[in-house]
Amino acid sequence: MKTNSIKSPARRQFIQQSAATTGAFVLGMYLPLTSDAATSPASPTVVNAWVQITPDNQITLICARSEMGQDVYTSMPALLAEELNVPLSMVKVQIAGVAPVYINALLGGQITGGSSSVREAFDKLRIAGAGTRSVLVQAAANRWSVPASECKAMNGKVSHAIGKSATYGELASEAAKLPLPEKPALKSPANFMVIGKESMRRLDTPAKVAGTAVFGIDVKIPRMAIASLAQCPVIGGTPRSVDSSDALKVSGVIKVVQISDGVAVLAKDFYAARKGRDALKITWNEGAGASISNAGMRKQLESGLTKPGAVIQAKGDAKSALANGKQLSAQYFMPYLAHSTMEPVNCSAVVADGKCRIIGPIQFQQGAQAVAAVATGLKPEDVTVETTFLGGGFGRKLELDFIRQAAEIAKASGMPVKMLWTKEDDITHDFYRPMSVHQMDAALSADGKISALKTKMVSQSVTARAFPAFVKDGNDPFMVEGSANLTYEIPNLEVRNVIEDSGIRVGYWRSVSNTLNAFAVESFMDEAAKAAGKDPVAFRLSALSKEPRAAAVLKLAAQKSGYQAGSKRFGVAQMECYGTYSACIVELDPYAASTLVKKITFVSDCGITIHPDQARAQLTGGILYGLGAALYDEITIEQGRVQQSNFNNYPSIRMNQAPVVEVHLVASQEKPGGLGEVGVPLVAPALVNAIAAATGKRIRELPIKV
């Protein structure tokens, strides 16, 4: 897999050198690294390289985001193909290496996450495509001595009425010498030929069906050893003493090496490596984590409710307004969760001749390069990072522990290695979704509306661990998702967060804090509706007069689901998440012996939809992921040890447990919103609201454990 390392020459110099060296057209253009840079003349600019067109008319998109099933391998090329006026099938994809140009402007790093890939690239890649088309047309016009306005670029070639034509590849070297337009004209959505078409098919499907797609677990390197890593049962523990004599007797075992947080057995295959690992005799220094337990952590979080925390939103005078009207109060709890990707953590590494090569399923390329450099004692520029397909990410492969481990093993052994975790390793050594406690207080006015609302979430901060510079005055910007963006019109509002570090390592989990806050907010809205004597849908709509997109998806969800006011089998929830407005209605089976989900109706307004079929698939996947977590899953810790280990005690929802899922997309001309995580947060509150309607029992903590 080719890795690009792009520096920052002058714009014209970059284009000319690229064309001269490769005979290809490579698009270079100045774009700011962040939205702030656009308004600051002093901000540094960098060269962006997104498009390569070779003389044989091959168009390649250098894709800056990792493909983990969410469709960047198709949706990103679609943005380019649209403005190049070529069918999607003409665009090939190459996943980018590490370079500042590939920083995600919405997240501040070369990161795939936050349902941000299309949102961040929608203008950027269309501008890249339109700019490329413009200079190709101009190159043809110059060659034929005709006005550019008389030339047409379509289906990979530029033509003129006089009968002249040339492929994009034939024009590439001439186009590379021309100045790119600063603001090329973009197509109107009314003229889209690729974007939004139901006929679009995923570009990576053939390779995945044929088994030729390379995931991290598939990587092969000459003379590569397979490494199985023994880690302390208490996360954070380190080896104190190691007896590897029995492990070295196992047939196929090559070597045993100790790294900072474990002991690796290297062998010719995984079976031998795992057998050798099981034969190790290790005494562990368990560290402070050995005293951690769920009960203690929950008690600590609940005590955090007495702390003021950081004010996230404040409007009116919530404290005074709560004293007037009908008062309502509730507390909600969310457990630790594992990411549980289908492909366990793995990474391949080669350290030789003053260089390091990292290959694997990676969501954070810059971080991977940096941590491998530290682990090997090399400079970052001597570390290359090659990103494979990811067999699921959900935020787990944003972490850098497995990359560091692979680099340390490769350095210590002097061999190319592929480190493979087991599913048990994955569950017991994750960066878990934080446990959280939510206090909700409200007052209802005489007309049955919420006149005041106070919310407080207490939780660990993932950002304080992973990106501490982003946490200011106790405010973690990723903890406020789902609470700072409430769609409801409430005249007196106070939203607070309290960061409470309870010792276990936590990470970003699919939809991050949206899933925590949505459970509390949407469960509480249902309780408020009941206290007001109002239908849950009507109650919400009465507070959405200033949010027409939110109101529209809720109305459509009620219509499509067959929702009936007063029925005891429906539950509802709605929110804005990553720029997408969604509503979810869960219908229970009234004839089931126990509470059973019959159907989930989900409606989203995600703005302009690039790939409708995949949009529905992403939402469906998120819905089922969220449903499984709500029904079954939690991570429990005793004496620092995670009690769950595999699908037997940390299950994913099975096919026979899956309800009918019906997803509807609202036609919209708004800018694209996120989709990869949007289906997750609303399922749990809609489900507990349905259970409350059916049974009168209000569930305020997860999992439900049916």
C-alpha positions in Angstrom: 0.0 0.0 0.0 1.5 3.3 -1.0 1.9 6.0 1.7 2.0 9.6 0.8 4.2 12.1 2.6 3.5 15.6 1.5 5.4 18.7 2.5 4.6 22.3 1.7 6.2 23.7 -1.4 4.8 26.7 -3.2 1.5 25.9 -5.0 2.8 26.1 -8.6 6.1 24.4 -7.7 4.1 21.5 -6.1 2.0 21.0 -9.2 4.9 21.2 -11.6 7.1 18.8 -9.7 4.3 16.3 -9.4 3.6 16.4 -13.1 7.2 16.2 -14.1 8.0 13.3 -11.8 5.0 11.1 -12.4 3.5 12.3 -15.7 0.3 12.7 -13.7 -1.9 15.6 -12.8 -2.0 16.0 -9.0 -4.3 18.7 -7.7 -2.7 21.0 -5.2 -4.6 23.8 -3.6 -4.4 26.0 -0.5 -7.0 25.2 2.2 -7.0 26.1 5.9 -6.4 23.5 8.5 -9.2 24.7 10.6 -12.2 26.9 10.2 -10.5 29.6 12.2 -7.6 29.7 9.7 -10.0 31.0 7.0 -10.4 34.3 8.8 -6.8 34.8 9.9 -4.4 36.1 7.2 -1.5 35.1 9.5 -2.6 31.5 9.6 -0.2 29.1 7.8 -1.4 27.5 4.6 -0.5 24.0 3.3 -0.7 22.2 0.0 -3.6 19.8 -0.3 -3.3 16.8 -2.6 -6.6 14.9 -3.2 -6.7 14.0 -6.9 -4.4 12.1 -9.2 -5.0 11.7 -12.9 -2.5 9.6 -14.8 -1.9 9.5 -18.5 -3.9 6.3 -18.9 -6.9 8.3 -17.7 -7.0 6.7 -14.2 -8.5 9.0 -11.6 -7.6 8.4 -8.0 -8.9 10.0 -4.9 -6.4 10.2 -2.0 -8.9 9.6 0.8 -8.1 11.1 4.1 -10.5 9.1 6.2 -10.4 5.5 7.3 -12.9 3.0 5.9 -14.6 1.0 8.7 -17.9 0.2 7.0 -19.3 3.8 7.1 -18.8 4.2 3.3 -16.0 6.8 2.9 -14.6 4.5 0.3 -17.6 5.4 -1.9 -19.2 8.6 -0.6 -15.9 10.6 -0.7 -15.2 9.5 -4.3 -18.8 10.4 -5.2 -18.1 14.0 -4.2 -15.1 14.1 -6.5 -16.8 12.3 -9.4 -19.8 14.6 -9.3 -17.7 17.7 -10.0 -15.4 15.9 -12.5 -18.5 14.8 -14.4 -17.4 11.2 -14.4 -19.2 8.0 -13.3 -18.3 6.8 -9.9 -16.8 3.7 -11.4 -14.0 5.7 -12.9 -12.6 6.8 -9.5 -10.2 4.6 -7.6 -9.4 5.2 -3.9 -6.1 5.3 -2.1 -6.1 5.8 1.7 -3.9 8.7 2.6 -0.7 8.5 4.6 0.1 10.9 7.4 0.3 14.6 6.4 -1.0 17.9 7.9 -3.1 18.5 4.8 -5.3 15.5 5.8 -6.3 17.0 9.1 -10.0 16.8 9.8 -11.0 20.5 10.2 -13.9 19.5 12.4 -11.8 17.5 14.8 -8.3 19.1 14.7 -6.4 16.0 13.7 -6.2 13.3 11.0 -9.0 11.5 12.6 -12.0 9.5 11.4 -14.8 9.9 13.9 -17.6 12.1 15.1 -19.7 11.3 12.0 -17.6 14.0 10.4 -16.1 12.6 7.2 -18.7 13.7 4.6 -19.6 16.8 6.6 -16.0 18.0 6.5 -15.3 16.9 2.9 -18.5 18.0 1.3 -17.2 21.4 0.1 -13.5 20.5 0.1 -13.7 17.5 -2.3 -16.3 19.1 -4.6 -14.0 22.2 -4.9 -11.1 19.8 -5.7 -13.2 18.2 -8.4 -14.5 21.4 -9.9 -11.1 23.0 -9.8 -9.6 20.0 -11.6 -12.3 20.0 -14.2 -11.7 23.7 -14.8 -8.0 23.4 -15.6 -8.6 20.3 -17.7 -11.1 22.3 -19.8 -8.7 25.2 -20.1 -5.8 22.9 -21.1 -8.0 21.5 -23.9 -9.0 25.0 -25.0 -5.4 26.1 -25.1 -4.4 23.0 -27.1 -7.1 23.6 -29.7 -7.0 27.5 -29.6 -10.7 27.7 -28.8 -12.6 29.4 -26.0 -12.9 27.3 -22.8 -16.6 28.1 -22.7 -17.0 26.0 -25.9 -15.4 23.0 -24.4 -17.2 20.3 -22.3 -15.8 17.9 -19.8 -17.8 14.7 -19.4 -17.2 11.0 -18.8 -13.4 11.4 -18.5 -12.8 13.5 -21.6 -13.0 17.1 -22.8 -14.6 17.7 -26.2 -15.4 20.5 -28.6 -18.0 20.9 -31.3 -15.3 21.0 -34.0 -14.8 17.3 -33.4 -11.7 17.5 -31.1 -11.6 15.5 -27.9 -9.0 14.3 -25.4 -9.1 12.3 -22.3 -8.5 13.8 -18.9 -5.3 11.7 -18.7 -4.1 13.1 -22.1 -4.6 16.6 -20.8 -3.1 16.0 -17.3 0.4 17.3 -17.8 -0.8 20.5 -19.5 -3.5 21.0 -16.9 -0.9 20.7 -14.1 0.8 23.8 -15.3 -2.3 26.0 -15.1 -3.3 28.0 -12.1 -6.2 26.6 -10.2 -9.3 28.8 -9.7 -9.7 30.1 -6.2 -13.4 29.5 -6.1 -14.5 27.2 -8.9 -18.2 27.1 -9.7 -19.9 24.2 -8.1 -22.9 22.3 -9.4 -26.4 23.0 -8.2 -27.9 20.0 -6.5 -30.5 20.0 -9.2 -27.8 19.0 -11.6 -26.2 16.2 -9.6 -25.6 13.0 -11.6 -23.9 11.0 -8.9 -24.7 12.4 -5.5 -28.0 11.2 -4.0 -28.7 8.5 -6.6 -30.3 5.3 -5.4 -28.4 3.4 -8.1 -25.0 4.1 -6.4 -23.2 1.0 -5.3 -20.3 0.7 -2.9 -16.9 0.6 -4.5 -15.4 -1.7 -1.9 -18.0 -4.4 -2.1 -16.4 -6.5 -4.9 -13.1 -6.7 -3.0 -14.8 -7.6 0.3 -17.0 -10.3 -1.4 -14.0 -11.7 -3.2 -11.9 -11.7 0.0 -9.2 -9.5 -1.5 -9.9 -6.5 0.7 -7.1 -6.2 3.2 -8.1 -5.7 6.8 -5.5 -5.3 9.6 -5.9 -9.0 10.5 -5.0 -9.9 6.8 -1.7 -8.1 6.6 1.2 -10.2 5.4 4.9 -9.2 5.4 7.9 -11.3 4.4 9.4 -13.1 7.4 6.7 -11.8 9.7 6.1 -13.4 13.1 2.7 -13.5 14.8 2.7 -12.0 18.3 0.2 -12.8 21.1 0.5 -10.4 24.0 -0.1 -11.3 27.6 -1.4 -8.3 29.6 -2.1 -7.7 33.2 -5.7 -8.6 34.2 -5.8 -5.2 35.8 -5.6 -2.5 33.2 -2.5 -0.5 33.7 -0.6 -3.2 35.4 3.0 -4.2 34.3 5.1 -7.3 34.4 7.2 -7.8 37.6 8.8 -11.1 36.7 8.6 -13.5 33.8 9.4 -17.1 33.4 9.2 -18.0 29.7 10.9 -21.4 29.7 7.7 -23.4 29.1 6.6 -21.0 26.4 9.8 -21.4 24.5 9.3 -25.2 24.4 6.0 -24.8 22.4 6.5 -26.0 18.8 6.5 -23.0 16.5 7.4 -20.4 19.1 10.3 -18.2 18.0 10.9 -15.7 20.7 9.5 -14.1 23.9 10.0 -10.4 24.5 8.9 -8.1 27.3 7.5 -4.6 26.5 6.3 -1.8 28.8 2.9 -3.3 29.6 3.1 -7.0 28.7 4.9 -10.0 27.4 4.7 -11.0 23.8 5.2 -14.5 22.4 6.3 -14.5 18.8 5.6 -17.6 16.7 5.1 -18.9 13.1 1.3 -18.8 13.5 -1.3 -17.5 16.0 -2.1 -20.9 17.4 1.5 -21.4 18.5 1.8 -17.9 19.7 -1.3 -18.2 21.9 -0.3 -21.6 23.2 3.1 -20.1 24.1 1.4 -17.2 25.8 -0.7 -19.5 27.9 2.5 -21.2 29.1 4.1 -18.0 30.4 4.5 -17.6 34.2 4.1 -13.9 35.0 4.0 -12.1 38.3 2.2 -8.8 37.8 2.5 -5.4 39.4 -1.2 -4.6 39.4 -0.9 -1.0 40.5 -3.6 1.3 41.9 -6.2 -0.1 39.5 -6.5 -3.3 41.5 -8.8 -1.5 44.0 -11.3 -0.3 41.4 -14.9 -1.6 41.5 -18.2 -0.6 39.9 -19.8 0.1 43.2 -17.1 2.4 44.3 -17.0 4.2 40.9 -20.8 4.7 40.9 -20.7 6.0 44.4 -18.0 8.5 43.4 -20.1 9.7 40.4 -23.2 10.1 42.5 -21.3 12.2 45.0 -20.3 14.4 42.1 -23.9 15.6 41.8 -23.2 17.8 44.8 -20.4 19.7 42.9 -21.2 22.8 40.8 -19.4 21.6 37.7 -19.2 23.6 34.5 -22.2 25.6 33.1 -22.8 24.4 29.5 -25.9 26.3 28.8 -27.8 29.0 30.8 -31.0 30.8 29.8 -33.4 32.7 32.0 -33.4 31.9 35.7 -33.9 28.1 36.0 -33.3 28.1 39.8 -36.1 30.6 40.5 -38.4 29.2 37.9 -38.2 25.7 39.4 -39.9 27.0 42.5 -43.0 27.8 40.5 -45.2 25.3 38.8 -45.4 21.5 39.1 -42.0 20.1 40.0 -40.5 17.0 38.5 -37.2 15.2 39.3 -35.4 12.1 38.2 -32.0 10.5 38.1 -30.6 8.3 35.3 -27.6 6.0 35.1 -25.6 4.6 32.2 -23.0 1.8 32.5 -19.5 1.3 31.1 -19.6 -0.3 27.7 -17.0 -1.9 25.5 -16.7 -1.2 21.8 -16.8 -4.9 20.8 -15.8 -4.5 17.2 -16.0 -7.7 15.1 -12.3 -7.4 14.2 -10.3 -7.4 17.5 -7.4 -5.0 18.0 -4.4 -5.8 15.8 -1.4 -4.1 14.3 1.6 -5.0 12.2 5.0 -3.2 12.5 8.5 -3.4 11.0 11.4 -1.6 12.7 14.6 -1.7 10.7 17.3 0.5 9.2 16.2 3.5 11.2 12.7 3.4 9.9 9.4 2.1 11.3 6.4 0.9 9.2 3.0 0.7 10.9 0.2 -1.1 9.1 -3.3 -1.7 10.6 -6.8 -0.6 11.3 -6.3 3.0 12.4 -8.7 5.9 13.0 -6.0 8.4 14.1 -3.1 8.4 11.8 -1.1 11.3 13.2 -1.4 9.8 16.7 -0.2 6.5 15.3 2.8 8.0 13.8 3.7 10.0 17.0 3.3 7.0 19.4 5.3 4.7 17.1 8.1 7.3 17.0 8.2 7.5 20.8 8.1 3.7 21.1 11.0 3.1 18.7 13.0 6.2 19.5 12.7 7.4 15.9 11.7 10.7 14.4 8.1 11.0 13.3 9.1 11.5 9.7 10.9 8.1 9.9 7.6 6.4 10.7 5.1 5.6 7.9 1.5 4.7 8.6 -0.5 2.5 6.2 -4.2 2.2 7.0 -6.1 -1.0 6.1 -9.8 -1.5 6.1 -11.2 -1.6 9.6 -13.4 -4.4 10.8 -15.4 -2.0 12.9 -14.1 1.0 14.8 -16.7 2.7 16.9 -14.0 4.8 18.4 -11.8 1.9 19.7 -9.3 2.3 16.9 -8.8 6.0 17.7 -6.7 4.7 20.6 -3.0 4.2 20.2 -2.2 1.5 22.8 -2.1 -1.4 20.2 0.1 0.6 17.8 2.6 1.4 20.6 2.6 -2.3 21.6 3.2 -3.5 18.0 6.1 -1.0 17.6 7.6 -2.0 20.9 7.4 -5.7 20.0 8.9 -5.2 16.6 11.8 -3.2 18.0 12.5 -5.6 20.9 12.4 -8.7 18.7 14.1 -7.3 15.6 11.5 -8.9 13.5 8.5 -7.9 11.4 5.4 -8.7 13.6 1.7 -8.8 13.4 0.2 -8.5 16.9 -3.2 -10.1 17.3 -5.4 -9.6 20.3 -8.1 -12.2 21.1 -11.7 -11.2 21.6 -11.1 -11.7 25.4 -8.2 -9.3 25.2 -10.4 -6.8 23.4 -13.2 -6.9 25.9 -11.0 -6.9 29.0 -8.6 -4.2 27.9 -10.8 -1.6 26.2 -11.1 2.1 26.6 -14.7 1.9 27.8 -17.6 4.3 27.3 -17.8 6.2 30.5 -20.3 5.5 33.3 -22.5 8.5 33.9 -25.1 9.8 36.3 -27.7 12.4 35.3 -29.8 14.5 37.5 -32.9 16.1 35.8 -35.2 18.7 37.4 -38.0 20.5 35.8 -41.1 22.6 36.4 -44.3 22.4 34.4 -46.4 25.6 33.9 -50.2 25.7 34.1 -50.5 25.0 30.3 -48.5 21.8 30.7 -45.3 22.9 29.2 -41.8 22.8 30.6 -41.1 26.2 32.1 -37.7 25.4 33.6 -35.2 22.6 33.2 -31.9 21.9 35.1 -29.7 19.0 34.0 -26.4 17.8 35.4 -24.3 15.0 34.1 -21.4 13.5 36.1 -19.0 11.4 34.2 -15.4 10.8 33.4 -13.9 12.9 30.6 -12.4 11.0 27.7 -11.0 14.2 26.3 -9.2 15.0 29.6 -7.2 11.8 29.0 -6.9 11.8 25.2 -6.7 15.5 24.3 -6.4 17.5 27.6 -5.8 20.8 25.9 -9.4 20.8 24.7 -10.8 20.8 28.3 -11.2 24.3 29.6 -12.5 25.3 33.0 -14.0 21.8 33.5 -15.8 21.9 30.2 -15.2 18.9 27.9 -16.7 19.8 24.5 -17.4 16.2 23.8 -19.3 15.6 27.1 -22.0 18.2 26.1 -23.2 16.4 23.0 -26.9 15.7 23.4 -27.3 18.4 26.1 -25.7 21.6 24.6 -27.8 21.1 21.5 -31.3 20.6 22.9 -33.9 21.2 20.3 -36.7 22.1 22.8 -37.7 25.6 23.5 -37.4 26.0 27.3 -37.5 29.6 28.6 -35.4 28.8 31.8 -32.6 26.3 31.2 -29.4 25.3 33.0 -27.1 22.6 31.7 -24.1 21.5 33.8 -21.4 18.9 33.6 -19.2 17.6 36.3 -15.9 15.8 35.4 -15.2 13.0 37.9 -12.2 10.7 37.3 -13.0 7.3 38.8 -9.8 5.6 37.6 -10.8 3.3 34.8 -9.6 4.3 31.3 -12.4 5.5 29.1 -12.7 6.2 25.4 -15.0 7.7 22.7 -17.7 5.2 22.0 -20.1 5.3 19.0 -22.0 8.6 19.3 -19.9 9.6 22.3 -21.9 11.6 24.8 -25.0 11.8 22.6 -25.9 8.3 23.8 -25.5 9.3 27.5 -27.4 12.5 27.4 -30.1 11.4 25.0 -31.1 8.6 27.4 -31.6 11.1 30.3 -33.1 13.9 28.3 -35.6 11.9 26.2 -36.6 9.6 29.1 -37.2 12.7 31.2 -39.3 14.4 28.4 -41.5 11.3 28.5 -41.9 11.5 32.3 -42.7 15.2 31.9 -45.3 14.5 29.3 -47.0 12.0 31.6 -46.9 14.4 34.5 -48.5 17.0 32.3 -51.2 14.6 31.1 -50.1 15.0 27.5 -49.4 12.6 24.6 -45.6 12.2 24.3 -45.5 13.2 20.6 -47.8 16.2 21.1 -45.9 17.3 24.2 -42.6 17.3 22.3 -44.1 19.0 19.2 -45.3 21.8 21.4 -41.7 22.6 22.4 -40.3 22.4 18.8 -41.9 25.4 17.2 -38.5 27.0 16.6 -37.0 23.7 15.2 -38.9 22.9 12.1 -36.6 20.1 11.0 -36.9 18.4 14.4 -40.7 18.8 14.3 -40.9 17.4 10.7 -39.0 14.2 11.4 -41.1 13.6 14.6 -44.3 14.0 12.7 -43.1 11.8 9.9 -42.0 9.1 12.3 -45.4 9.1 14.0 -47.1 8.8 10.6 -44.8 6.0 9.2 -44.9 4.0 12.4 -48.6 4.0 12.8 -48.3 5.7 16.1 -51.5 6.1 18.0 -51.9 8.6 20.8 -52.9 6.8 24.0 -51.6 3.4 22.8 -49.6 1.4 25.3 -47.2 -0.1 22.8 -45.2 2.9 21.5 -42.2 4.8 22.8 -40.7 7.9 21.2 -37.5 10.0 21.3 -36.0 12.7 19.1 -32.8 14.8 18.9 -30.3 16.6 16.7 -27.0 14.7 16.5 -24.0 15.7 14.4 -26.1 18.0 12.3 -28.8 15.4 11.6 -32.3 15.6 13.0 -33.9 12.3 13.9 -36.9 10.7 15.5 -37.3 7.2 16.7 -40.5 5.3 17.5 -40.3 1.8 19.1 -43.3 -0.4 18.9 -43.6 -3.4 21.3 -45.4 -6.6 20.5 -48.6 -6.6 22.7 -48.9 -10.4 22.4 -45.4 -11.3 23.5 -45.0 -13.2 26.8 -42.4 -10.7 27.8 -41.5 -7.2 26.6 -40.4 -7.6 23.0 -39.5 -5.0 20.4 -41.7 -5.6 17.3 -40.6 -2.6 15.1 -38.4 0.4 15.2 -39.3 3.3 12.9 -36.5 5.8 12.4 -36.7 9.1 10.4 -33.7 11.3 9.7 -33.2 14.6 8.0 -29.5 14.5 7.3 -29.4 17.2 4.7 -28.2 16.3 1.2 -27.7 12.5 1.3 -24.6 11.4 -0.7 -25.5 7.7 -0.8 -29.1 7.0 0.2 -28.8 3.2 0.4 -25.7 3.4 2.6 -27.3 6.1 4.7 -30.2 3.7 5.6 -27.7 0.9 6.2 -25.7 3.1 8.6 -28.7 4.1 10.5 -30.0 0.6 10.7 -26.6 -0.6 12.0 -26.5 2.1 14.6 -30.1 1.3 15.7 -29.2 -2.4 16.3 -26.0 -1.5 17.9 -27.8 0.8 20.3 -30.6 -1.7 20.9 -28.2 -4.5 21.9 -26.4 -2.2 24.3 -29.7 -1.1 25.8 -31.0 -4.6 26.3 -28.0 -6.5 27.4 -24.6 -4.9 27.8 -22.5 -3.4 30.6 -19.0 -3.7 31.7 -18.6 -4.5 35.4 -15.3 -4.3 37.3 -14.3 -6.0 40.5 -10.8 -5.6 42.1 -9.7 -3.9 38.9 -10.7 -6.9 36.7 -13.3 -6.7 33.9 -15.8 -9.4 34.5 -17.0 -9.8 30.8 -14.8 -11.5 28.2 -16.6 -12.5 25.0 -20.0 -12.7 23.3 -21.3 -15.1 25.9 -21.4 -12.5 28.6 -21.1 -9.3 26.5 -23.5 -10.2 23.6 -24.3 -8.4 20.4 -27.9 -8.6 19.2 -28.5 -11.7 17.2 -30.5 -12.0 14.0 -33.4 -13.7 15.7 -33.5 -10.9 18.3 -33.6 -8.1 15.7 -36.9 -6.4 15.2 -38.2 -4.9 11.9 -36.2 -1.7 11.3 -37.7 0.9 9.0 -35.6 3.9 8.1 -36.9 6.9 6.2 -34.8 9.8 4.9 -36.3 13.3 4.5 -35.5 15.0 1.2 -33.4 18.1 2.1 -31.1 20.6 0.5 -29.3 21.4 3.8 -25.6 20.7 4.1 -25.0 17.0 4.9 -25.2 15.9 8.5 -23.5 12.9 10.1 -24.9 9.4 9.9 -22.4 6.8 11.1 -23.3 7.3 14.8 -26.7 8.9 14.5 -28.8 5.7 14.8 -27.4 4.8 18.2 -28.6 7.3 20.9 -32.4 7.4 20.4 -33.1 3.7 20.7 -32.6 3.3 24.4 -34.9 6.1 25.5 -37.5 5.2 23.0 -37.5 1.7 24.2 -37.8 2.5 27.9 -40.5 5.0 27.1 -42.4 2.2 25.3 -41.9 -0.1 28.3 -43.3 2.6 30.6 -46.3 3.1 28.3 -47.0 -0.7 28.2 -46.3 -1.6 31.9 -46.2 1.6 33.9 -42.7 0.7 34.9 -40.2 3.5 34.5 -36.6 2.2 33.8 -34.0 4.8 34.6 -30.8 2.8 34.2 -29.4 0.5 31.6 -29.1 -2.2 30.6 -32.7 -3.3 30.8 -31.7 -7.0 31.0 -34.8 -8.5 29.6 
